[in-house]
Amino acid sequence: MLKHFDQDRPPVIVVYASKWDVSGGLLQEYDGVYHPVTFTSRTLKTNELNYGTVEKEVLALLRVLDVCYTTLASREITVLNRHSTLAWLMQSRGLNGRLGRWGALLSNWTMEVKRRGGRDADCDFPRKDCRLKISTPPPTVEADEELLVASFDGSAGVKKKGGSYSAVIWRLPEWTIVAAKSRYALDLTVNEAEYHGLLLCFDLLADLDRGRIIFCGDSNLVIRQTRGEIDCKAPGQRLLKHKALDNSRSWPSHEFLHMKREWNQIADRLASTALQNEKGRTVVAEEDRQDLMNLNRLDELLKPKQDGQLARITAITRSAGRIRHEPEVIQEEIVQRTRIQRIVQAQDEERWIVNLKKYLSGDVSNLDAEEVNMCTKLAPEYEIDENGLLFFCPMAKSESEDRDGLMRLVIPETLQQDFLHHYHTSLEGGHQGIGRTYQRIRSRFHWRGLYRSVQRYVGECTD
């Protein structure tokens, strides 16, 4: 219950910061117990989401001082917080940047900062529930063991308002494709598309014997949620998760394995093609299945030892993969060629890219005056390589800079969501903030409105 502010009692401020917002309370002590007078909070702005906990606590303190200014002006204030950095900030001089601005704002107040720890901190501050930590042992596979492997993937477009997903069922030890299918649907996010890909696996498995099966996906979020390692917060995803777990109960021996996207080439290719064409397909022809089998790299992850001992599947980094399981040259060439063809095809579906390629190639016969004028402005900063890929080549700021070193591949709109997923949501992305995600993508790739895309994607991320 809130109390009225007592002019004769010293004011105490408690601050708290979370991932999305900051809050604080004005308290006063009665018989050894702090009673609240005022509570206030606000959500963090986009740029503030990247701040550390200490910086967010400073924002919470400034919020309380602003809301309760008339009450607290000219009074000595006690501030309770979890970190001692705030006290250092109050005493420091000559700070730059936002710390300097905050220090200047707080210098007009008379405050004593006390760090509360132990039981006092448990009483004064809300306690975050610890995430469930489960140590899941990696799956093992024996030589000549008969089992099934199901790989899945999902993708979503930005402006098309749709998403695609795919599933591939493998039979071991021959590594033959039992079934491969992709679908397209409207109003899907990336994570929802990943879950639909997992559910599609169960549809393809409906008529098969209930033996051992390993589900492989490159979505760290979906795999960890199905394992029970992290909570599922989005209502739509929660429903899909429960449906997937219900289906998994019909398979007594099942495991979920997370892998990098480079090992999930086939499911990724099917999902991306379905997204571009806005329709799915079922791979039936033996020739098409053989083409997919040539791209398979899952056998490098699930390759058992030949001496009959159990082979433990571990997370393989790119460098380790090259040393231990060097893929055949023909497979690497096929994968590289497929990637180039996919990007070229996607670039050729975007009108401004097609027009610019024609202009750079000297073919302007089909371009009107407005299109030629636009291409004339853009052409100095773009080039086409021998594969037909369009690159962004910004003008070097100095003669010492290598312009070729500044070349960035132009990513068309249909593939932008995949790159955002890889550099933010995936295990490699690590869910870093807007600034770091933007810099990682910008160092190698380019598209118009890149920063806004990163800002929107990171802001909508629910993990």
Contacts in CASP RR format, 6 or more apart in sequence:
PFRMAT RR
TARGET T0000
AUTHOR 0000-0000-0000
METHOD contacts of the structure
MODEL  1
MLKHFDQDRPPVIVVYASKWDVSGGLLQEYDGVYHPVTFTSRTLKTNELN
YGTVEKEVLALLRVLDVCYTTLASREITVLNRHSTLAWLMQSRGLNGRLG
RWGALLSNWTMEVKRRGGRDADCDFPRKDCRLKISTPPPTVEADEELLVA
SFDGSAGVKKKGGSYSAVIWRLPEWTIVAAKSRYALDLTVNEAEYHGLLL
CFDLLADLDRGRIIFCGDSNLVIRQTRGEIDCKAPGQRLLKHKALDNSRS
WPSHEFLHMKREWNQIADRLASTALQNEKGRTVVAEEDRQDLMNLNRLDE
LLKPKQDGQLARITAITRSAGRIRHEPEVIQEEIVQRTRIQRIVQAQDEE
RWIVNLKKYLSGDVSNLDAEEVNMCTKLAPEYEIDENGLLFFCPMAKSES
EDRDGLMRLVIPETLQQDFLHHYHTSLEGGHQGIGRTYQRIRSRFHWRGL
YRSVQRYVGECTD
1 35 0 8 1.000
2 35 0 8 1.000
2 36 0 8 1.000
2 37 0 8 1.000
2 38 0 8 1.000
2 39 0 8 1.000
3 28 0 8 1.000
3 30 0 8 1.000
3 35 0 8 1.000
3 36 0 8 1.000
3 37 0 8 1.000
4 37 0 8 1.000
5 11 0 8 1.000
5 26 0 8 1.000
5 28 0 8 1.000
5 37 0 8 1.000
5 38 0 8 1.000
5 71 0 8 1.000
6 28 0 8 1.000
9 28 0 8 1.000
9 29 0 8 1.000
9 30 0 8 1.000
10 28 0 8 1.000
10 29 0 8 1.000
10 75 0 8 1.000
10 76 0 8 1.000
10 77 0 8 1.000
10 78 0 8 1.000
11 26 0 8 1.000
11 27 0 8 1.000
11 28 0 8 1.000
11 37 0 8 1.000
11 71 0 8 1.000
11 72 0 8 1.000
11 75 0 8 1.000
11 77 0 8 1.000
11 78 0 8 1.000
12 26 0 8 1.000
12 27 0 8 1.000
12 28 0 8 1.000
12 29 0 8 1.000
12 34 0 8 1.000
12 77 0 8 1.000
12 78 0 8 1.000
12 79 0 8 1.000
12 80 0 8 1.000
13 24 0 8 1.000
13 25 0 8 1.000
13 26 0 8 1.000
13 27 0 8 1.000
13 61 0 8 1.000
13 64 0 8 1.000
13 65 0 8 1.000
13 77 0 8 1.000
13 78 0 8 1.000
13 79 0 8 1.000
13 80 0 8 1.000
14 24 0 8 1.000
14 25 0 8 1.000
14 27 0 8 1.000
14 34 0 8 1.000
14 79 0 8 1.000
14 80 0 8 1.000
14 81 0 8 1.000
14 124 0 8 1.000
14 125 0 8 1.000
15 22 0 8 1.000
15 23 0 8 1.000
15 24 0 8 1.000
15 25 0 8 1.000
15 57 0 8 1.000
15 60 0 8 1.000
15 61 0 8 1.000
15 64 0 8 1.000
15 79 0 8 1.000
15 80 0 8 1.000
15 81 0 8 1.000
16 22 0 8 1.000
16 23 0 8 1.000
16 24 0 8 1.000
16 57 0 8 1.000
16 60 0 8 1.000
16 125 0 8 1.000
16 126 0 8 1.000
17 23 0 8 1.000
17 53 0 8 1.000
17 56 0 8 1.000
17 57 0 8 1.000
17 59 0 8 1.000
17 60 0 8 1.000
18 56 0 8 1.000
18 128 0 8 1.000
19 49 0 8 1.000
20 43 0 8 1.000
20 44 0 8 1.000
20 49 0 8 1.000
21 41 0 8 1.000
21 42 0 8 1.000
21 43 0 8 1.000
21 44 0 8 1.000
22 41 0 8 1.000
22 42 0 8 1.000
22 44 0 8 1.000
22 56 0 8 1.000
22 57 0 8 1.000
22 59 0 8 1.000
22 60 0 8 1.000
22 63 0 8 1.000
23 39 0 8 1.000
23 40 0 8 1.000
23 41 0 8 1.000
23 42 0 8 1.000
23 60 0 8 1.000
23 63 0 8 1.000
24 39 0 8 1.000
24 40 0 8 1.000
24 41 0 8 1.000
24 60 0 8 1.000
24 61 0 8 1.000
24 63 0 8 1.000
24 64 0 8 1.000
25 36 0 8 1.000
25 37 0 8 1.000
25 38 0 8 1.000
25 39 0 8 1.000
25 40 0 8 1.000
25 64 0 8 1.000
26 36 0 8 1.000
26 37 0 8 1.000
26 38 0 8 1.000
26 39 0 8 1.000
26 64 0 8 1.000
26 68 0 8 1.000
26 71 0 8 1.000
26 72 0 8 1.000
27 34 0 8 1.000
27 35 0 8 1.000
27 36 0 8 1.000
27 37 0 8 1.000
28 34 0 8 1.000
28 35 0 8 1.000
28 37 0 8 1.000
29 35 0 8 1.000
34 124 0 8 1.000
38 64 0 8 1.000
38 67 0 8 1.000
38 68 0 8 1.000
38 71 0 8 1.000
40 63 0 8 1.000
40 64 0 8 1.000
40 67 0 8 1.000
40 68 0 8 1.000
41 60 0 8 1.000
41 63 0 8 1.000
42 63 0 8 1.000
44 51 0 8 1.000
44 56 0 8 1.000
44 59 0 8 1.000
46 434 0 8 1.000
46 455 0 8 1.000
46 459 0 8 1.000
47 434 0 8 1.000
48 56 0 8 1.000
48 59 0 8 1.000
49 433 0 8 1.000
49 434 0 8 1.000
49 458 0 8 1.000
49 459 0 8 1.000
50 433 0 8 1.000
50 434 0 8 1.000
50 435 0 8 1.000
51 59 0 8 1.000
53 82 0 8 1.000
53 83 0 8 1.000
54 83 0 8 1.000
54 85 0 8 1.000
54 86 0 8 1.000
55 98 0 8 1.000
57 81 0 8 1.000
57 82 0 8 1.000
57 83 0 8 1.000
57 86 0 8 1.000
58 86 0 8 1.000
58 89 0 8 1.000
58 102 0 8 1.000
61 79 0 8 1.000
61 81 0 8 1.000
61 86 0 8 1.000
61 106 0 8 1.000
62 102 0 8 1.000
62 105 0 8 1.000
62 106 0 8 1.000
65 72 0 8 1.000
65 109 0 8 1.000
72 109 0 8 1.000
75 110 0 8 1.000
76 110 0 8 1.000
76 111 0 8 1.000
76 112 0 8 1.000
77 109 0 8 1.000
77 110 0 8 1.000
77 111 0 8 1.000
77 112 0 8 1.000
78 111 0 8 1.000
78 112 0 8 1.000
78 114 0 8 1.000
79 86 0 8 1.000
79 111 0 8 1.000
79 112 0 8 1.000
79 113 0 8 1.000
79 114 0 8 1.000
80 114 0 8 1.000
80 116 0 8 1.000
80 124 0 8 1.000
81 113 0 8 1.000
81 114 0 8 1.000
81 115 0 8 1.000
81 116 0 8 1.000
82 115 0 8 1.000
82 116 0 8 1.000
82 117 0 8 1.000
82 121 0 8 1.000
82 125 0 8 1.000
83 115 0 8 1.000
84 113 0 8 1.000
84 115 0 8 1.000
86 113 0 8 1.000
87 113 0 8 1.000
87 115 0 8 1.000
89 95 0 8 1.000
89 99 0 8 1.000
89 102 0 8 1.000
89 103 0 8 1.000
89 106 0 8 1.000
90 103 0 8 1.000
90 106 0 8 1.000
90 107 0 8 1.000
90 111 0 8 1.000
90 113 0 8 1.000
92 99 0 8 1.000
92 103 0 8 1.000
94 100 0 8 1.000
95 103 0 8 1.000
116 124 0 8 1.000
116 125 0 8 1.000
131 229 0 8 1.000
131 230 0 8 1.000
131 231 0 8 1.000
132 228 0 8 1.000
132 229 0 8 1.000
132 230 0 8 1.000
132 231 0 8 1.000
133 229 0 8 1.000
134 227 0 8 1.000
134 228 0 8 1.000
134 229 0 8 1.000
136 227 0 8 1.000
136 229 0 8 1.000
138 257 0 8 1.000
138 312 0 8 1.000
138 313 0 8 1.000
138 314 0 8 1.000
139 214 0 8 1.000
139 255 0 8 1.000
139 257 0 8 1.000
139 313 0 8 1.000
140 310 0 8 1.000
140 311 0 8 1.000
140 312 0 8 1.000
140 313 0 8 1.000
141 147 0 8 1.000
141 172 0 8 1.000
141 214 0 8 1.000
141 302 0 8 1.000
141 304 0 8 1.000
141 310 0 8 1.000
141 311 0 8 1.000
141 313 0 8 1.000
142 304 0 8 1.000
142 308 0 8 1.000
142 310 0 8 1.000
142 311 0 8 1.000
143 173 0 8 1.000
143 304 0 8 1.000
143 305 0 8 1.000
143 306 0 8 1.000
143 307 0 8 1.000
143 308 0 8 1.000
143 311 0 8 1.000
144 173 0 8 1.000
145 172 0 8 1.000
145 173 0 8 1.000
145 212 0 8 1.000
145 304 0 8 1.000
146 171 0 8 1.000
146 172 0 8 1.000
146 173 0 8 1.000
147 172 0 8 1.000
147 211 0 8 1.000
147 212 0 8 1.000
147 213 0 8 1.000
147 214 0 8 1.000
148 169 0 8 1.000
148 170 0 8 1.000
148 171 0 8 1.000
148 172 0 8 1.000
148 178 0 8 1.000
148 205 0 8 1.000
148 208 0 8 1.000
148 211 0 8 1.000
148 212 0 8 1.000
148 213 0 8 1.000
148 214 0 8 1.000
149 169 0 8 1.000
149 170 0 8 1.000
149 172 0 8 1.000
149 213 0 8 1.000
149 214 0 8 1.000
149 216 0 8 1.000
149 298 0 8 1.000
149 302 0 8 1.000
150 167 0 8 1.000
150 168 0 8 1.000
150 169 0 8 1.000
150 170 0 8 1.000
150 201 0 8 1.000
150 204 0 8 1.000
150 205 0 8 1.000
150 213 0 8 1.000
150 214 0 8 1.000
150 215 0 8 1.000
150 216 0 8 1.000
151 167 0 8 1.000
151 168 0 8 1.000
151 170 0 8 1.000
151 215 0 8 1.000
151 216 0 8 1.000
151 217 0 8 1.000
151 264 0 8 1.000
151 266 0 8 1.000
151 267 0 8 1.000
151 298 0 8 1.000
152 165 0 8 1.000
152 166 0 8 1.000
152 167 0 8 1.000
152 168 0 8 1.000
152 194 0 8 1.000
152 197 0 8 1.000
152 198 0 8 1.000
152 200 0 8 1.000
152 201 0 8 1.000
152 215 0 8 1.000
152 216 0 8 1.000
152 217 0 8 1.000
152 267 0 8 1.000
153 165 0 8 1.000
153 166 0 8 1.000
153 194 0 8 1.000
153 197 0 8 1.000
153 217 0 8 1.000
153 218 0 8 1.000
153 219 0 8 1.000
153 264 0 8 1.000
153 267 0 8 1.000
153 268 0 8 1.000
153 270 0 8 1.000
153 271 0 8 1.000
154 163 0 8 1.000
154 164 0 8 1.000
154 165 0 8 1.000
154 166 0 8 1.000
154 190 0 8 1.000
154 193 0 8 1.000
154 194 0 8 1.000
154 196 0 8 1.000
154 197 0 8 1.000
154 219 0 8 1.000
154 267 0 8 1.000
154 271 0 8 1.000
155 163 0 8 1.000
155 164 0 8 1.000
155 165 0 8 1.000
155 190 0 8 1.000
155 193 0 8 1.000
155 268 0 8 1.000
155 271 0 8 1.000
155 272 0 8 1.000
155 274 0 8 1.000
155 275 0 8 1.000
155 417 0 8 1.000
155 418 0 8 1.000
155 421 0 8 1.000
156 162 0 8 1.000
156 163 0 8 1.000
156 164 0 8 1.000
156 188 0 8 1.000
156 189 0 8 1.000
156 190 0 8 1.000
156 192 0 8 1.000
156 193 0 8 1.000
156 275 0 8 1.000
156 417 0 8 1.000
157 163 0 8 1.000
157 275 0 8 1.000
157 413 0 8 1.000
157 414 0 8 1.000
157 416 0 8 1.000
157 417 0 8 1.000
158 413 0 8 1.000
158 416 0 8 1.000
158 417 0 8 1.000
158 453 0 8 1.000
159 413 0 8 1.000
160 275 0 8 1.000
160 278 0 8 1.000
160 414 0 8 1.000
161 186 0 8 1.000
161 187 0 8 1.000
162 184 0 8 1.000
162 185 0 8 1.000
162 186 0 8 1.000
162 187 0 8 1.000
162 188 0 8 1.000
162 275 0 8 1.000
162 278 0 8 1.000
163 184 0 8 1.000
163 185 0 8 1.000
163 186 0 8 1.000
163 188 0 8 1.000
163 193 0 8 1.000
163 275 0 8 1.000
164 182 0 8 1.000
164 183 0 8 1.000
164 184 0 8 1.000
164 185 0 8 1.000
164 188 0 8 1.000
164 193 0 8 1.000
164 271 0 8 1.000
164 272 0 8 1.000
164 274 0 8 1.000
164 275 0 8 1.000
164 280 0 8 1.000
165 182 0 8 1.000
165 183 0 8 1.000
165 185 0 8 1.000
165 188 0 8 1.000
165 193 0 8 1.000
165 194 0 8 1.000
165 196 0 8 1.000
165 197 0 8 1.000
165 200 0 8 1.000
165 271 0 8 1.000
165 274 0 8 1.000
166 180 0 8 1.000
166 181 0 8 1.000
166 182 0 8 1.000
166 183 0 8 1.000
166 197 0 8 1.000
166 200 0 8 1.000
166 267 0 8 1.000
166 268 0 8 1.000
166 270 0 8 1.000
166 271 0 8 1.000
166 274 0 8 1.000
167 179 0 8 1.000
167 180 0 8 1.000
167 181 0 8 1.000
167 182 0 8 1.000
167 197 0 8 1.000
167 198 0 8 1.000
167 200 0 8 1.000
167 201 0 8 1.000
167 203 0 8 1.000
167 204 0 8 1.000
167 267 0 8 1.000
168 177 0 8 1.000
168 179 0 8 1.000
168 180 0 8 1.000
168 266 0 8 1.000
168 267 0 8 1.000
168 270 0 8 1.000
168 292 0 8 1.000
169 177 0 8 1.000
169 178 0 8 1.000
169 179 0 8 1.000
169 180 0 8 1.000
169 201 0 8 1.000
169 204 0 8 1.000
169 205 0 8 1.000
169 208 0 8 1.000
170 176 0 8 1.000
170 177 0 8 1.000
170 178 0 8 1.000
170 296 0 8 1.000
170 298 0 8 1.000
171 177 0 8 1.000
171 178 0 8 1.000
172 302 0 8 1.000
175 293 0 8 1.000
175 296 0 8 1.000
175 298 0 8 1.000
175 299 0 8 1.000
176 293 0 8 1.000
177 283 0 8 1.000
177 289 0 8 1.000
177 292 0 8 1.000
177 293 0 8 1.000
178 204 0 8 1.000
178 208 0 8 1.000
179 204 0 8 1.000
179 283 0 8 1.000
180 266 0 8 1.000
180 270 0 8 1.000
180 282 0 8 1.000
180 283 0 8 1.000
180 289 0 8 1.000
180 292 0 8 1.000
181 200 0 8 1.000
181 204 0 8 1.000
181 270 0 8 1.000
181 280 0 8 1.000
181 281 0 8 1.000
181 282 0 8 1.000
181 283 0 8 1.000
182 270 0 8 1.000
182 271 0 8 1.000
182 273 0 8 1.000
182 274 0 8 1.000
182 280 0 8 1.000
182 281 0 8 1.000
183 196 0 8 1.000
183 200 0 8 1.000
183 274 0 8 1.000
183 280 0 8 1.000
184 274 0 8 1.000
184 275 0 8 1.000
184 277 0 8 1.000
184 278 0 8 1.000
184 279 0 8 1.000
184 280 0 8 1.000
185 193 0 8 1.000
185 196 0 8 1.000
188 196 0 8 1.000
190 417 0 8 1.000
190 421 0 8 1.000
190 425 0 8 1.000
191 219 0 8 1.000
191 221 0 8 1.000
191 222 0 8 1.000
191 234 0 8 1.000
191 237 0 8 1.000
191 425 0 8 1.000
191 462 0 8 1.000
192 236 0 8 1.000
192 237 0 8 1.000
192 240 0 8 1.000
193 271 0 8 1.000
194 217 0 8 1.000
194 219 0 8 1.000
194 221 0 8 1.000
194 222 0 8 1.000
195 222 0 8 1.000
195 237 0 8 1.000
195 240 0 8 1.000
195 241 0 8 1.000
195 244 0 8 1.000
196 240 0 8 1.000
198 215 0 8 1.000
198 222 0 8 1.000
198 226 0 8 1.000
198 244 0 8 1.000
199 240 0 8 1.000
199 243 0 8 1.000
199 244 0 8 1.000
199 247 0 8 1.000
201 215 0 8 1.000
202 244 0 8 1.000
202 247 0 8 1.000
202 248 0 8 1.000
205 213 0 8 1.000
205 251 0 8 1.000
210 250 0 8 1.000
210 251 0 8 1.000
210 252 0 8 1.000
211 251 0 8 1.000
211 252 0 8 1.000
211 253 0 8 1.000
212 253 0 8 1.000
212 254 0 8 1.000
213 251 0 8 1.000
213 253 0 8 1.000
213 254 0 8 1.000
213 255 0 8 1.000
214 254 0 8 1.000
214 255 0 8 1.000
214 256 0 8 1.000
214 257 0 8 1.000
214 302 0 8 1.000
215 226 0 8 1.000
215 248 0 8 1.000
215 254 0 8 1.000
215 255 0 8 1.000
215 256 0 8 1.000
215 257 0 8 1.000
216 257 0 8 1.000
216 258 0 8 1.000
216 259 0 8 1.000
216 263 0 8 1.000
216 264 0 8 1.000
216 298 0 8 1.000
216 301 0 8 1.000
217 223 0 8 1.000
217 257 0 8 1.000
217 258 0 8 1.000
217 259 0 8 1.000
217 264 0 8 1.000
217 267 0 8 1.000
218 258 0 8 1.000
218 259 0 8 1.000
218 260 0 8 1.000
218 261 0 8 1.000
218 263 0 8 1.000
218 264 0 8 1.000
218 268 0 8 1.000
218 426 0 8 1.000
219 258 0 8 1.000
219 425 0 8 1.000
219 426 0 8 1.000
220 258 0 8 1.000
220 425 0 8 1.000
220 426 0 8 1.000
220 427 0 8 1.000
221 230 0 8 1.000
221 425 0 8 1.000
221 463 0 8 1.000
223 256 0 8 1.000
223 257 0 8 1.000
223 258 0 8 1.000
224 230 0 8 1.000
224 258 0 8 1.000
225 231 0 8 1.000
225 232 0 8 1.000
225 237 0 8 1.000
225 241 0 8 1.000
226 241 0 8 1.000
226 244 0 8 1.000
226 245 0 8 1.000
226 248 0 8 1.000
226 256 0 8 1.000
227 256 0 8 1.000
230 463 0 8 1.000
232 238 0 8 1.000
232 241 0 8 1.000
233 462 0 8 1.000
234 462 0 8 1.000
237 462 0 8 1.000
248 254 0 8 1.000
257 301 0 8 1.000
257 313 0 8 1.000
258 427 0 8 1.000
259 298 0 8 1.000
259 301 0 8 1.000
260 316 0 8 1.000
260 318 0 8 1.000
260 426 0 8 1.000
260 427 0 8 1.000
260 428 0 8 1.000
261 268 0 8 1.000
261 422 0 8 1.000
261 426 0 8 1.000
262 297 0 8 1.000
262 318 0 8 1.000
263 297 0 8 1.000
263 298 0 8 1.000
263 300 0 8 1.000
263 301 0 8 1.000
263 316 0 8 1.000
264 298 0 8 1.000
265 295 0 8 1.000
265 296 0 8 1.000
265 297 0 8 1.000
265 335 0 8 1.000
265 338 0 8 1.000
266 292 0 8 1.000
266 295 0 8 1.000
266 296 0 8 1.000
268 418 0 8 1.000
269 292 0 8 1.000
269 295 0 8 1.000
269 338 0 8 1.000
269 342 0 8 1.000
270 281 0 8 1.000
270 283 0 8 1.000
272 342 0 8 1.000
272 415 0 8 1.000
272 418 0 8 1.000
273 280 0 8 1.000
273 281 0 8 1.000
273 342 0 8 1.000
274 280 0 8 1.000
274 281 0 8 1.000
275 414 0 8 1.000
276 345 0 8 1.000
276 346 0 8 1.000
276 349 0 8 1.000
276 414 0 8 1.000
283 289 0 8 1.000
283 292 0 8 1.000
294 330 0 8 1.000
294 331 0 8 1.000
294 334 0 8 1.000
295 331 0 8 1.000
295 334 0 8 1.000
295 335 0 8 1.000
295 338 0 8 1.000
297 327 0 8 1.000
297 331 0 8 1.000
297 335 0 8 1.000
300 316 0 8 1.000
300 321 0 8 1.000
300 325 0 8 1.000
300 327 0 8 1.000
301 313 0 8 1.000
301 316 0 8 1.000
302 313 0 8 1.000
303 311 0 8 1.000
303 325 0 8 1.000
304 310 0 8 1.000
304 311 0 8 1.000
305 311 0 8 1.000
316 324 0 8 1.000
316 325 0 8 1.000
340 387 0 8 1.000
340 389 0 8 1.000
342 415 0 8 1.000
343 389 0 8 1.000
343 409 0 8 1.000
343 411 0 8 1.000
343 412 0 8 1.000
343 415 0 8 1.000
344 387 0 8 1.000
344 388 0 8 1.000
344 389 0 8 1.000
346 412 0 8 1.000
346 414 0 8 1.000
346 415 0 8 1.000
347 353 0 8 1.000
347 354 0 8 1.000
347 357 0 8 1.000
347 389 0 8 1.000
347 390 0 8 1.000
347 410 0 8 1.000
347 412 0 8 1.000
348 354 0 8 1.000
348 357 0 8 1.000
349 412 0 8 1.000
349 414 0 8 1.000
350 412 0 8 1.000
350 413 0 8 1.000
350 414 0 8 1.000
352 374 0 8 1.000
353 390 0 8 1.000
353 410 0 8 1.000
353 412 0 8 1.000
355 367 0 8 1.000
355 371 0 8 1.000
355 374 0 8 1.000
355 375 0 8 1.000
356 375 0 8 1.000
356 378 0 8 1.000
356 379 0 8 1.000
356 382 0 8 1.000
356 390 0 8 1.000
357 384 0 8 1.000
357 388 0 8 1.000
357 390 0 8 1.000
358 364 0 8 1.000
358 366 0 8 1.000
358 367 0 8 1.000
358 375 0 8 1.000
359 367 0 8 1.000
359 372 0 8 1.000
359 375 0 8 1.000
359 376 0 8 1.000
359 379 0 8 1.000
360 375 0 8 1.000
360 379 0 8 1.000
360 382 0 8 1.000
360 383 0 8 1.000
360 384 0 8 1.000
361 384 0 8 1.000
364 372 0 8 1.000
364 375 0 8 1.000
367 375 0 8 1.000
380 395 0 8 1.000
381 392 0 8 1.000
381 393 0 8 1.000
381 394 0 8 1.000
381 395 0 8 1.000
382 390 0 8 1.000
382 391 0 8 1.000
382 392 0 8 1.000
382 393 0 8 1.000
382 410 0 8 1.000
383 390 0 8 1.000
383 391 0 8 1.000
383 393 0 8 1.000
383 407 0 8 1.000
384 390 0 8 1.000
384 391 0 8 1.000
385 391 0 8 1.000
389 409 0 8 1.000
389 410 0 8 1.000
390 409 0 8 1.000
390 410 0 8 1.000
391 407 0 8 1.000
391 408 0 8 1.000
391 409 0 8 1.000
391 410 0 8 1.000
392 407 0 8 1.000
392 408 0 8 1.000
392 409 0 8 1.000
392 410 0 8 1.000
392 446 0 8 1.000
393 403 0 8 1.000
393 404 0 8 1.000
393 406 0 8 1.000
393 407 0 8 1.000
393 408 0 8 1.000
394 406 0 8 1.000
395 403 0 8 1.000
396 402 0 8 1.000
396 403 0 8 1.000
396 406 0 8 1.000
408 442 0 8 1.000
408 443 0 8 1.000
408 444 0 8 1.000
408 445 0 8 1.000
408 446 0 8 1.000
409 444 0 8 1.000
409 445 0 8 1.000
409 446 0 8 1.000
410 445 0 8 1.000
410 446 0 8 1.000
410 447 0 8 1.000
411 419 0 8 1.000
411 445 0 8 1.000
411 446 0 8 1.000
411 447 0 8 1.000
412 447 0 8 1.000
413 447 0 8 1.000
416 447 0 8 1.000
416 453 0 8 1.000
417 457 0 8 1.000
419 441 0 8 1.000
419 445 0 8 1.000
420 437 0 8 1.000
420 441 0 8 1.000
420 453 0 8 1.000
420 454 0 8 1.000
420 457 0 8 1.000
422 428 0 8 1.000
422 429 0 8 1.000
423 429 0 8 1.000
423 437 0 8 1.000
423 440 0 8 1.000
423 441 0 8 1.000
424 430 0 8 1.000
424 431 0 8 1.000
424 432 0 8 1.000
424 433 0 8 1.000
424 437 0 8 1.000
424 454 0 8 1.000
424 457 0 8 1.000
424 458 0 8 1.000
424 461 0 8 1.000
425 431 0 8 1.000
425 461 0 8 1.000
425 463 0 8 1.000
429 437 0 8 1.000
429 440 0 8 1.000
431 461 0 8 1.000
431 463 0 8 1.000
432 440 0 8 1.000
433 458 0 8 1.000
434 454 0 8 1.000
434 455 0 8 1.000
434 458 0 8 1.000
434 459 0 8 1.000
435 454 0 8 1.000
437 454 0 8 1.000
437 457 0 8 1.000
437 458 0 8 1.000
438 450 0 8 1.000
438 451 0 8 1.000
438 454 0 8 1.000
438 455 0 8 1.000
441 450 0 8 1.000
441 454 0 8 1.000
442 450 0 8 1.000
447 453 0 8 1.000
END
